[in-house]
Amino acid sequence: MSSASSLSPLLTGTLVVTTEENKSLRGEWEEDTLKMRVWGIAGQIVGHSDSHGLCYDVEHTDGTRASYDSTEFDVVERVPVKIVVTKRQSDYHVCVDGQPGIWACGRTTNEAIGNLISHHSEVFGITIDETALQPR
């Protein structure tokens, strides 16, 4: 398992396990929201909000739902990603199916997919080491 904070943003369907409350954020949550949260339970991401800091809506295995900061759960399993390629007049457009806002363009399919991965590497759980690209 890995910490969610290093992998954000997370896709809908990502499996998580809640860990413990981040007490430094307690004042950010409404009392009704705090009452719905459960610790040490598995669930999946069903949405997110960034109205005042990124938080995720999690549906627990018992069917209840609550909102959590990404520091309050561990990622168990990422969802498979389907990349959709569309030919436009002068370029290619690629996006992650079912995830609006995660897209890129390029002059070729390979360039478009490369742009998608480099601009959204955290979605795919990829770390890009750019020091390897520096001249020696």
Residue pairs with C-beta under 8 A, 6 or more apart in sequence:
1 17
1 74
1 75
1 76
2 74
2 75
3 71
3 74
3 75
4 10
4 16
4 56
4 70
4 71
4 73
4 74
4 75
5 70
5 71
6 122
7 70
7 75
7 78
7 122
7 125
8 54
8 70
8 122
9 48
9 54
9 122
9 123
10 16
10 45
10 48
10 56
10 70
10 75
10 78
11 45
11 78
11 79
11 81
11 96
11 99
11 123
12 45
12 46
12 47
12 79
12 98
12 99
13 44
13 45
13 79
14 44
14 45
14 75
14 77
14 78
14 79
15 42
15 43
15 44
15 75
15 76
15 77
16 42
16 43
16 44
16 45
16 56
16 58
16 73
16 74
16 75
16 76
17 40
17 41
17 42
17 43
17 73
17 74
17 76
18 37
18 38
18 39
18 40
18 41
18 43
18 58
18 60
18 68
18 72
18 73
19 39
19 40
19 72
19 73
19 74
20 39
20 72
21 37
21 39
21 72
22 69
22 71
22 72
25 53
25 69
25 71
26 34
28 52
28 53
28 69
29 67
33 66
33 67
36 64
36 65
36 66
36 67
37 66
37 67
37 68
38 60
38 62
38 64
38 66
41 60
41 61
41 62
42 60
42 61
42 76
43 58
43 59
43 60
43 61
44 58
44 59
45 56
45 57
45 58
46 57
46 58
46 59
46 65
47 56
47 57
48 54
48 55
48 56
48 57
49 55
49 57
49 67
53 69
54 69
54 70
55 67
55 68
55 69
55 70
56 67
56 68
56 69
56 70
56 73
57 65
57 66
57 67
58 65
58 66
58 67
58 68
58 73
59 65
60 66
78 125
81 96
81 97
81 123
81 124
82 96
82 97
82 98
83 94
83 95
83 96
83 97
83 113
83 116
84 94
84 95
84 96
84 97
85 92
85 93
85 94
85 109
85 112
85 113
86 92
86 93
86 94
86 95
88 105
90 107
91 105
91 106
91 107
91 112
92 105
92 106
92 107
92 108
92 109
92 111
92 112
93 103
93 104
93 105
93 112
94 103
94 104
94 105
94 106
94 109
94 112
94 113
94 115
94 116
95 102
95 103
95 104
95 116
96 102
96 103
96 116
96 120
96 123
99 123
102 116
102 120
102 123
103 116
104 112
104 113
104 115
104 116
104 119
104 120
105 112
105 115
106 112
106 113
106 114
106 115
117 124
117 126
118 128
121 127
121 128
